[in-house]
C-alpha cells in the first residue's frame, strides 16, 4: 500500500473512532470471510459496507466484496 493511501486509511480510522466507532484490523487471505467470521463471533446483526461504481462486466470479472460478504453471511 502506498504511503499516501496508508495515511488516508489511518486518518479515516481515527475519525471513525472519534465518532464512537470501534475499529478492528483483520488479516487473512479472504477479507469477506474474515469480516463475516468476526461479525458472527460478536453476534453482529448488520454489516454496512460501501460499493464502488464498477461496471457489471468488471464486477463479474474481478468479483465484488459486497457480493462475497452477502454470499458468506
PyMOL commands that set and color helices and strands:
alter all, ss='L'
color gray80, all
select helices_A, chain A and resi 3-18+31-41+56-62+65-72
alter helices_A, ss='H'
color red, helices_A
deselect
rebuild
show_as cartoon
